[in-house]
Amino acid sequence: MPRKPKYPNPDGVSKATLKMRLLKRLKCTTKFERELWCEGAQLVAGVDEVGRGALFGPVVAGAVILDPKYRIKGLRDSKLLPKDRREVLAERIKEHCIAWSIAAVDVARIDQLNIYHATRLAMTEAVRALNPRPDCLLIDAMKLDLECRQKAIIHGDALSASIAAASIVAKVARDAMISAWDPVFPAYKLASNKGYRSPAHIKALNEYGPSPLHRQSFYPVWNAASPQEALAFMLEEETTESSKEVEALIESAND
């Protein structure tokens, strides 16, 4: 018997388009949080990652404990929100939640561990950085090696307000990190593609080769031309301020 497709595709459109159509139909609520609160959970944290499919830069995870007494309107999957709205919501989340944190795993660890385990590591570190510590986790389709009650939710960032909040905080932080590298590596158009695959990004990879901050284990990167040789000097001389900005973003999340 032929396998039933995950997403019905009568129009023959791409899988990415089908997934976006599905996500837009899903409603983001506090249903899962309310169930846990009613069962006695006090501190429910939503956990999500961004940058898993990127070719450049770290994978970043966010963790957020929402305040049950304060409703933040407009929470939904960060991919469905325009940039300006994400940034407004990220500030609102930080101001009114009980706790929030972000954690990043760099390209060297991604290449060493693989992206799945690097993602789990980023999520785990984000949860550990929360203060106070949560007593229950809502996670976007993953389980972590933590001694804490957990519920994995498929498409969680489009269904759970806490997971959506975590995705927004992580997305805004990662976008800022990648944009900080744009003037250092202008050929890759990082400010516009945020390190993800795009025609301009792939063209630059094939023309100039990957930078030291590209994920060497990802096919479009290792299949590109030889790595750039001049970048060691560029990284030493031109990225001091950018590196400080990236470090400050992580430190500010965990203060």
N, C-alpha and C positions, 0 to 999 in steps of 0.2 A: 504494500500500500504506500503510495507516495506521501512524503512528509508534508504536513500542513504548514504553510508559511507562517512565520512569526507575525508578520504584518500583512494583511490582505493587500494585494497590489493590482487592482483592476486596470489602473491607468498606465502601468509600466514605468512608474517614476522610480527614482533612486531610493535605496533603503534609508538614507539619511532624511530625505524628504518625508517618507512615510512615518519615520520615528517622530519627527517634529510635529507632524499633523496629530499623532497620537498624544504627545505631550501637551499640546495646546488644548486638547479636549479634557484632560484630566483636571480635577479641582483640588487645589492645595488648601488643606484645612488643618485644624488641630485635633482631628478625630483620634489619631493614634496617641497623641499626648494626653488627651482627656481620658482615654481608656486606662492609661498607666497611672495618671493622677488619681483616678477613682479606685485603683487597686492599691494605693498607698505610696506610690513613688513620689518623692519630693523634688528631685532634681533630674529632669529628663533632658539629655543632650542629643541634639541632632548632629550628625557627622557626615561630611561629604568631601569629595576631592574635585579638583580641576586640573587640567593639563595632562590628563592621562594619555591622550592621543596626540599630543604635540611632538614636534621634531626637535624643538629647541627649549632649553631651560628646565627648571625643576617641576616636579609634580607637587602641588600644594593642597593641603587638607585644612578644612575649617571645622570647628566644633562650637556649638552655641547652645546654651541653656536659656530658653526663653522664660520670661516672667509670666506665670499664668494670669496675673492680675493686669497685664498690659498687652493689649492687642496691637500688633503692628500690621497695618493694612497693606495689601499689595504683594505679600510674599509669594513667590513662585520660583520655579526653576530658573537659575541665573541665566541660562542660555536663551530664555524667552524674553528677557528684559533688555531694553535699550541701555546703553552705557550710562547715560545721565541718571536714569532711574535706579540702576544698580548702585551707583555711588551714593545717592540720597538714602536708599534703603540700608546700605552698609553702615552709614553713620547712625541712622535711627536704631538699628539693631544693637550696635555697640553701646549706645546711650541708654537703652531701656532693657537690655537683657540682664540676666543674673550673672552670666559669665560668657566669655568668648575667647577663642585662641586660634592661631594658625600654626602650621608646621610645614616645612618644605624639605624635600629630599632631592639632592642635586643630581646632575646628569651622571656623575661618576658612580654613584650608588645605584641609579637606575640601570646603567649598563652592567653593573656587577650583579644585582639581584634579579633583574627583569622588572618590567613595569608593574606587574601585578603585585609582587612582594614589596616594591618600593611604595606603591600606593597604600598598602596595608600599614607599612611603617609610618608613613606620613600621617595617616589617620590615627594610629596608636599614639604617636607623639602629640598630636593635637589634643586628644582626650586627656593625656597625662598632664598637659599644661593647664588644664582648666582648674580654676580655683573659685569656688569650692568644687570638689570632685563630684561627678554625677553618680547617681545610684542606678540609672538605667540609660541605655543608648538606643537611639533610632538611627539606623545606618542605611545608606543607599546601597542595597544589594550586596552586602558583604558582612562577614563576621570577623571580629578581631580577637586576638589572644589576650583578653583582659578579663579579670575576675569581676564581671559586672553583668547584670542582666542586659540582654541585647535582643533587638528585633530588626532583622534585615527586611527592607521593603524595596521591591522592584519598582523602578521609577520613583524612588522615595523623594527626590528633590522636586517632583511635580505633585506629590500627594501630601507630604508632611511639612508643616510650617517650620518646624525646627531644622529639618534637613535642608529645606529651601534657604533658610537663614544662613546655615553653614556654607552652602554653595555660593551664596552672594558674597559673604565676607571673604571666602577663599578666592573667588573669581576677581574681585576688586584688588585684592592684595597681589595676586599673581600677575594680573595685567600691568600693575604698577612696576613690578619687578622686571617684566620683559620689556616694557617701554623704556626703562632706564638703560637698557642695553642697546636700544635702537641707534643712538648716535655713534656707538662704538662699532657696530656691525651694520652700517646703513644699507649694504647690498641686499640684505634679506627682508627688508620692509617689515621689521618686527613690530613697529608701532601699529601697523594695520592688521597683521595676521596673528600677532601674539604668540608666534612660534609654531603655529599650526600649518598644516599643508595648504598651500595656495599656489596658483600658477607662478606668481612672481617668486615665491620662496623656493619652489622646485627648480625654477630656471636659474636662480642665483646659486643654489647648491651645485647644479651641474656645471655652471660657469666658473665659480670660484672655489668650490669644494666646501666642506663643512668647517665651522668654527670650533674652538675647544668647548663651547657650550652647547653643541649639538649632541643629540643622543646617538652615539656611534653604533648602537645595537639595532637601531631602527633601519629598515630596508632603504627608504629613500636617502638616508644619510650615508650608510656604508656603500651604497651603490653609486654615490656621486663621485666626483673627481677627487684628486688627492687633497688632503687638508691644507688650509692656508698656512704658509710658513711665517708670515710677518706678524701673526696675531699675538705671539708671546710679548713682543715689544709693545703692541697696542694695549694689551691687557695690563702691562706694568705701568705704562705712562698715562693711559687715557681713561681707565676705569676706576680710579680711586674713589671719585665722588659717587659713581654709580654703585659701586660695591657697598659704600657706606649707606646709601639709601636702601638697598636691599636688606642689609643687616638691621637697619633701624626698623623696617617694617616688621620683621620677625620679632625683634626685642619689644616693640611697642605692644604687640599682641599678647605677650606673656608677662607684662608688668602687672 
